[in-house]
């Protein structure tokens, strides 16, 4: 691959910093950009985030992964679980961004297509990407969804994966907005929704781009 391999951490409805990072990264058709999930909930513009990601997918090789917040939202839309848990963890803000009128088919068709395209993991070069965590002893295709989407690193950082590849994850927000790097695992959830930053990293060079919740680039 001649392009860059870039990961973007948990966005959580913050479209302004996402657009700032995309402008600074200036993606090319040769680049691969992996978004680590949790596009919706908590922030002010979940709908705008999805619009931006769909737009981005037309300019570069976008690999969008699924997070636990997408799982919650889709389960509620599909009637597979109660709305109470989702609304408590940011679903109200998501519904507001879609101008929810009480009908559960509030997602535009192109957004439905986007959410249906989300993957649980992605592997390229010496890296593998997923939303939350993994079982170090299992092949990628055998990973439990619960670990991939829900496991908090505060409950334990998994050992290096049997493949020897470096894990790149989100989900566990850092308290102080810093990147967690333990060698075999990098966590890019730098707590944008909690006042930290939205973070992108080019994996080979380890170049980092960050923006504040209101969209200011951090130089």
C-alpha positions in Angstrom: 0.0 0.0 0.0 1.4 3.4 -1.0 -1.0 5.4 1.1 -1.2 6.1 4.8 -2.9 3.9 7.4 -4.8 6.2 9.8 -7.1 5.5 12.7 -9.6 7.9 14.3 -10.9 7.4 17.8 -14.4 7.7 19.2 -16.3 10.7 17.7 -19.5 10.6 19.7 -21.5 13.1 17.7 -18.8 15.8 17.5 -18.8 16.7 13.9 -16.8 19.9 14.1 -13.6 18.3 15.4 -14.1 15.4 12.9 -14.2 17.9 10.0 -11.2 19.7 11.4 -9.1 16.5 11.5 -10.2 15.6 7.9 -9.1 19.0 6.7 -5.7 18.6 8.4 -5.1 15.0 7.3 -6.1 15.9 3.7 -7.0 12.2 2.8 -6.1 10.9 -0.6 -7.6 7.9 -2.5 -4.6 5.8 -1.6 -5.0 6.4 2.2 -6.9 3.9 4.4 -8.8 5.6 7.3 -10.2 3.3 10.0 -12.8 4.8 12.2 -13.0 2.9 15.5 -16.8 3.2 16.2 -19.0 5.2 18.5 -20.0 7.8 15.9 -23.3 8.6 17.7 -24.6 9.6 21.1 -23.6 12.2 23.7 -22.3 14.9 21.3 -24.5 17.5 19.5 -24.5 16.3 15.9 -24.5 12.5 15.4 -26.4 12.9 12.1 -23.7 15.4 10.9 -21.0 12.9 11.8 -22.5 10.2 9.6 -23.0 12.7 6.8 -19.3 13.6 7.0 -18.2 10.0 7.1 -20.3 9.1 4.0 -18.7 12.1 2.3 -15.2 11.0 3.4 -15.9 7.5 2.0 -16.1 9.0 -1.5 -12.6 10.5 -1.2 -10.6 7.8 0.5 -10.6 4.2 1.6 -12.8 4.4 4.7 -13.1 1.4 7.0 -15.8 2.2 9.5 -16.0 -0.2 12.5 -19.0 -0.7 14.8 -19.0 0.5 18.4 -21.3 -0.4 21.4 -23.3 2.8 20.9 -24.1 1.8 17.3 -25.1 -1.6 18.6 -27.4 0.0 21.2 -29.1 2.4 18.7 -29.6 -0.3 16.1 -31.0 -2.7 18.6 -33.6 -0.1 19.7 -34.5 0.8 16.1 -35.0 -2.9 15.3 -37.0 -3.5 18.5 -34.5 -5.9 20.0 -34.0 -4.0 23.2 -35.7 -1.3 25.3 -34.8 2.3 24.6 -34.1 3.1 28.2 -30.4 2.1 28.3 -29.6 3.8 25.0 -31.3 7.1 26.0 -29.4 7.2 29.3 -26.1 6.9 27.5 -26.5 9.6 24.9 -29.4 8.4 22.7 -31.4 11.6 23.4 -28.8 13.7 21.7 -28.7 11.4 18.7 -32.5 11.5 18.3 -32.4 15.3 18.5 -29.8 15.5 15.8 -32.2 13.5 13.5 -35.2 15.7 14.4 -36.9 12.6 15.8 -40.7 12.8 15.5 -41.6 9.6 17.2 -41.2 7.3 14.2 -38.4 4.7 14.5 -37.5 4.9 10.8 -35.8 8.2 11.4 -32.5 7.2 9.7 -32.2 8.3 6.0 -31.6 5.4 3.6 -27.9 6.3 3.0 -27.4 6.2 6.8 -29.0 2.8 7.0 -26.6 1.7 4.3 -23.7 3.1 6.3 -24.7 1.4 9.5 -25.2 -1.9 7.7 -21.7 -1.6 6.4 -19.9 -1.5 9.7 -17.4 -4.2 10.5 -16.3 -5.6 13.8 -12.6 -5.5 13.1 -10.0 -4.7 10.4 -6.5 -6.1 9.8 -3.8 -4.5 7.8 0.0 -4.7 7.9 1.2 -5.1 11.5 -2.0 -3.8 13.0 -5.6 -4.8 13.8 -8.4 -2.5 14.7 -11.5 -2.9 16.7 -13.7 -0.8 18.9 -13.0 -2.0 22.4 -10.8 -5.1 23.0 -10.1 -8.7 22.0 -9.3 -12.2 23.2 -5.5 -12.5 22.7 -5.8 -16.3 22.2 -8.4 -16.4 19.4 -8.1 -15.7 15.7 -9.8 -12.5 14.5 -12.8 -14.4 13.0 -13.5 -16.1 16.3 -13.5 -13.0 18.5 -16.5 -12.6 20.9 -18.6 -9.6 20.0 -18.9 -8.7 23.6 -15.1 -8.2 23.8 -14.9 -6.4 20.5 -17.6 -3.8 21.3 -17.9 -3.6 25.1 -14.8 -4.6 27.1 -13.3 -1.7 29.1 -9.6 -1.5 29.4 -10.1 -0.4 33.0 -11.2 -4.0 33.7 -7.9 -5.2 32.2 -5.7 -4.7 29.2 -5.5 -7.9 27.1 -2.2 -9.5 26.5 -0.6 -9.3 23.1 -2.6 -11.0 20.4 -1.3 -14.4 19.1 -0.8 -12.8 15.6 1.8 -10.5 17.0 0.0 -7.6 15.5 -0.6 -4.3 17.4 -4.1 -3.6 18.5 -5.6 -0.2 17.9 -8.8 0.4 19.8 -11.1 3.1 21.3 -14.0 2.8 23.7 -12.1 3.4 27.0 -11.9 7.1 27.3 -8.7 8.5 28.9 -9.4 10.8 31.9 -6.9 13.4 30.8 -7.2 13.3 27.0 -4.0 11.4 26.4 -3.3 8.4 24.1 -2.8 5.1 25.8 0.1 3.2 24.3 1.3 0.0 26.0 3.3 -1.3 23.0 1.0 -4.1 21.8 -2.1 -1.9 22.2 -2.9 1.7 21.4 -6.2 3.3 22.6 -7.3 6.5 20.7 -10.4 7.4 22.7 -9.1 10.7 24.1 -12.4 11.7 25.7 -13.7 14.2 23.2 -17.2 14.1 24.7 -15.8 14.7 28.1 -13.8 17.8 27.2 -10.7 16.1 25.9 -9.8 15.7 22.2 -10.7 13.8 19.0 -7.6 12.0 17.9 -6.3 10.6 14.7 -3.0 8.6 14.3 -1.1 7.5 11.3 0.1 4.1 12.4 3.4 3.7 10.6 4.8 7.2 11.4 2.8 7.6 14.6 1.9 11.2 13.5 -1.0 12.5 15.6 -3.7 15.0 14.8 -6.0 16.3 17.6 -8.9 18.7 17.8 -11.0 20.1 20.7 -14.7 19.5 21.0 -15.5 22.9 19.4 -13.3 22.0 16.4 -10.0 23.8 17.2 -7.0 22.1 15.8 -4.4 21.3 18.5 -0.9 22.3 17.2 
